[in-house]
Amino acid sequence: MIKSKKKYTLLCLGDSYTIGEAVPEKERFPEQIVELLRHQEYEFEKPEIIAQTGWTTDELATAIQERKLQGHYDFVTLLIGVNNEYRGRDLANYREEFTSLLETAIDYAGGNSPSVFVLSIPDWGVTPFGQRDKRGEETIGREIDMFNAINREETLKAKANYVDITPISRQAKSNVAFTAQDELHPSGLMYKEWAEKLVEGIYSSY
């Protein structure tokens, strides 16, 4: 990135992980990305977020259409699919809808794929909530890996950036500080790890 007096813009698309369910607004990963970059003397507008707890790929797509955003963004993040997995949605359907969302993200980045950052789906099976799920940690983890194989393949095909935060999410099994009080979603501390990884990606892409 080239330092300038310009105020950069960030659009974040997703579900509960992007809206920061169970943590204060300042601890969401989009807010932490902007804060980290501000410390490096990059000016940023407040992140634009289209995300809601429970959203699947089709629900996110509908919300994006309804928002009718105008203009382009300097950076766009996309993290979606955990609710497709949770609800037992079809993998082929996920590929189709994820690919469409990725194309939308690239459009919002002005057609510049290197400005788009796709995050892998976290493994909620290692959380206390996940441990109580009848499917079991191994099955959940295996399903998450299958969904991530798809979003990784499509991201690389589109020449966008893929940020694998799933290994970080699995550290929650041995580190209770990585899980929020709802026993399911990441804490601000885990989101900080994601934000740092994303900032590294932003730097290396420019």
Secondary structure as UniProt FT lines:
FT   STRAND          7..8
FT   STRAND          10..14
FT   HELIX           16..19
FT   TURN            20..22
FT   HELIX           25..27
FT   HELIX           29..39
FT   TURN            40..41
FT   STRAND          43..44
FT   STRAND          48..51
FT   TURN            53..54
FT   HELIX           57..67
FT   STRAND          75..79
FT   HELIX           82..86
FT   TURN            87..88
FT   HELIX           91..108
FT   TURN            109..111
FT   HELIX           113..115
FT   STRAND          116..119
FT   HELIX           124..126
FT   HELIX           128..131
FT   TURN            134..135
FT   HELIX           137..157
FT   TURN            158..159
FT   STRAND          161..163
FT   HELIX           166..170
FT   HELIX           171..173
FT   HELIX           176..178
FT   TURN            181..182
FT   HELIX           188..204
//
